[in-house]
Amino acid sequence: MRDQVLWRKTGRIATLLAERLDIDAERALDLLYNSRTYALLTNPDSGLQLQSDAYILTDLLRELEERQ
């Protein structure tokens, strides 16, 4: 069950990221999967899974800005 919830949450966050950055879904998933935010999201001990999609997106966008 937890894997299905995480899978759906990942999809929603990738969709939001694609819309925000005006990129395709594949690129958004690539950015998400290769981020520190995703590593935290997949770690149940981090508690990030309990946060809203918007909160996680904000964290991811901040991380991507710091990379540049």
C-alpha positions in Angstrom: 0.0 0.0 0.0 2.8 2.5 0.9 4.5 1.9 -2.4 1.3 2.8 -4.3 0.8 6.0 -2.3 4.4 7.0 -2.9 4.0 6.2 -6.6 0.9 8.4 -6.9 2.5 11.2 -4.9 5.6 11.1 -7.1 3.4 11.3 -10.2 1.5 14.3 -8.9 4.8 16.1 -7.9 6.3 15.4 -11.3 3.2 16.8 -13.0 3.3 19.9 -10.9 7.0 20.3 -11.7 6.4 19.9 -15.4 3.7 22.6 -15.3 5.7 25.0 -13.3 8.9 24.7 -15.4 7.0 24.2 -18.7 8.9 21.0 -19.4 7.7 17.5 -20.5 6.8 14.9 -17.9 9.9 12.7 -18.7 12.2 15.6 -17.9 10.3 16.4 -14.8 10.6 12.8 -13.6 14.3 12.8 -14.3 14.8 16.0 -12.3 12.7 14.6 -9.4 14.4 11.1 -9.4 17.9 12.6 -9.3 17.2 15.0 -6.4 17.9 15.1 -2.7 14.2 15.8 -2.2 13.3 12.5 -3.8 15.8 10.6 -1.7 14.1 12.1 1.4 10.7 11.4 0.0 11.5 7.7 -0.4 12.9 7.5 3.2 9.9 7.0 5.5 12.0 8.2 8.4 12.3 11.7 6.9 8.6 12.4 7.3 8.5 14.1 3.9 5.9 11.7 2.6 3.5 13.3 5.1 3.8 16.8 3.6 1.6 18.2 0.9 2.5 18.0 -2.8 2.9 21.8 -2.9 5.3 21.7 0.1 7.5 19.1 -1.6 7.4 20.9 -4.9 8.6 24.1 -3.2 11.4 22.1 -1.6 12.3 20.6 -4.9 12.3 23.9 -6.7 14.5 25.4 -4.1 17.0 22.5 -4.5 17.0 23.0 -8.3 17.7 26.7 -7.9 20.6 26.0 -5.6 22.1 23.7 -8.2 22.4 26.5 -10.8 
